[in-house]
Each structure stands twice: as structure tokens, then as C-alpha cells.
């Protein structure tokens, strides 16, 4: 199994690093990864600009703070997990009975227009960058419900950074990026790119989801999108559900998104990007140990074993091979 996005690292760090990655009370830990057959788990370092300012630290420094926690955890648990620096590390980890960790940065804006920071991120082991989060940054514009805003794309630095990422081997991730930014990446990326945690906008009309045209363009480029378990991206919750944090992330809605995405863009584009510990609501699948329930449901919905294997890991494996 391969999961392209979780915020578990941040959950652990923001609660004072009391718990660790080996075993914890959140949705993903190394022991459960082993038990459920997770071969590669993306761990995102998510940087919220305003929040870092509130605690009196600059975003770049904050990244390094979380990174040093991550790095310590990798060292401490090196008997069970291997950080992914190149594609072959996945096979190495399998051969040595370990799981693999794909480190990503969510909020590329922390590079602050400085290309040497992109090189430093690579050196530290970051292999995927979610170009924007919910704000515009030095790379490009974020998603918007307003059409004019949504059409704005990458900045001149963003184009340069995309080319540089292609060159050194960091995967561009368009989740959270504006529609215009998506198309800029689709037209200019020399390697396959991904939407690590986004669903289908035709099924749930949320700006964070991808339109059918985007899904097809992603597929044509050899890219993938990771199915996100965030209730608001799976269906349209009521205000009441949102205010009381009771919007459900139902498996039947996940299956509807997978069905639609596969129908419009083909099976090869569909992967997993759970967003565990980065989402609110009542999750029918609350941790990685229960992901098998999604695959069972896909089977019952008529997907073949081969198709389910592609969603589980086959597509992400092919993608990582080409994109890294
Ligand atoms: Zn996100």
C-alpha cells in the first residue's frame, strides 16, 4: 500500500512530541504501517505561516524544527523504517523487512523565492513539495471559488522553481494550487506530477477537488491523484455538521469518487492520499489499519482485484519510479 499524504508528523510535533512515530494514538504509526502492508507513507511537514508567526518563529525555522523531530524519529526507528531518497530505496526497504517514508513539504512558500532553499530541501530528503497551501505564496496562487482568482497561476519564480524541481528530482504537487496553477504545471512540468490529496469536483463541488479536464490532463502526464478522506471533499456537509465537527467521511462516498475519477480519467490515475490527522469529522476509516475496508468496498462495487491493486499501490509505485 502507498499513501501520498498524512499530517501525522505535525499532529505529533504540535502536541509537544510526547508520542513518537513507532506507536502513537494518531492514525499512522510505523507498527501499524507494518501490520497493514503500507510500503510507502508520505509524511508531510506542513507549515502554517500565521501560526508560526504567533509562536515567534519564522516559517523556514519552523520547518527545520519539525524536520529535526522527523529526522530523530527516523534514526530511532531505523530498524523498521527507511527514509526514501531515491526510488530504489522502496525495494531496499521491502528486502530488509522495513517500510519506507516519503518526506514532503506542504506550503512551498517557505522557500521565500530562494532557489538554494529548494536545494537544501532536497539535501534533507524532501522529495515532494505541495506548491501552495491555502494562501498565495512566492510560487503561485491558491485555490479559490472566485473564477478570476482561480485562473491566476504560477509566479515567474514558480515557473523557475518547477523547472528546478524537475531537474533535481522533487515531485511537484498541485493539491491546494489554483486552477490556473494546475494548468501551468500541467503544461510546463517535464516530469509527471501529482495531486497528493484531492478528489473529483464533478462529484463534490469543492475548490480543492479536481475537474474532469484536470483529471484527464493529470492522467495524460502519467500523474496520479490521492483519494482524500476529508468529509468536505467527499460530499457537501451541512453547516451544522461542520460546526459540530460531525461531518462523516463515509466509505460509500469514497467509492463514488473513485468510480467517477476512474470513469473520466482511467484507472491509472487513482491513488491514495488519506490526509490522516489533517482532517476533521467522523472518519469511517480512522487509521491506516482500517484502509482494507476501502478496498473491500471497491471490490463490492465491482472493481477487479487488478484495479484495486493499482489504487492500493501499483499506480503510485509506477508514478514514483517516473517522477523521482
Ligand atoms: Zn493539505
Boltz pocket constraint, residues with backbone or C-beta under 6 A from the ligand:
constraints:
  - pocket:
      binder: B
      contacts: [[A, 106], [A, 175], [A, 176], [A, 197], [A, 278]]
      max_distance: 6.0
